[in-house]
Amino acid sequence: MLATICADDFMPLLGQCCYFHCAQQPVLELQIQAVRLRPRAQVPTGKRVPFVVELASTQDMGLGDAVGRLALPAQAGLPAQVLHEVWLGRVIPAGRDPAFAYFQLPFN
């Protein structure tokens, strides 16, 4: 399923919350803050334009990088989705509010 996900699937979810489940931590609520296309990362035979979903959480539970399930909210008449085996990477605040925990979800 992850191979069929594209940036357009996340665009209607901007500003909404999703939930990350992994074995190491309790459920983490994340707000979808941005979707950034990365066309330079595309391989010549690739069909999907690589992109990164930027997420933030008010809960800093010390989670670093992790693999788990991401539960996405329903959108425009479509049911909620769960993405399995996604890698979520922790990133530094880099000028943003340090009270939040920031993450990225890359798709190549």
Secondary structure, DSSP 8 states (H G I E B T S, - for coil): -GGG--HHHHGGGTT-EEEEEETTEEEEEEEEEEEEE-GGG--TT--S--EEEEEEES------SEEEEEEE--BTTB--EEEEEEEEEEE--TTS-TTSEEEEEEE-
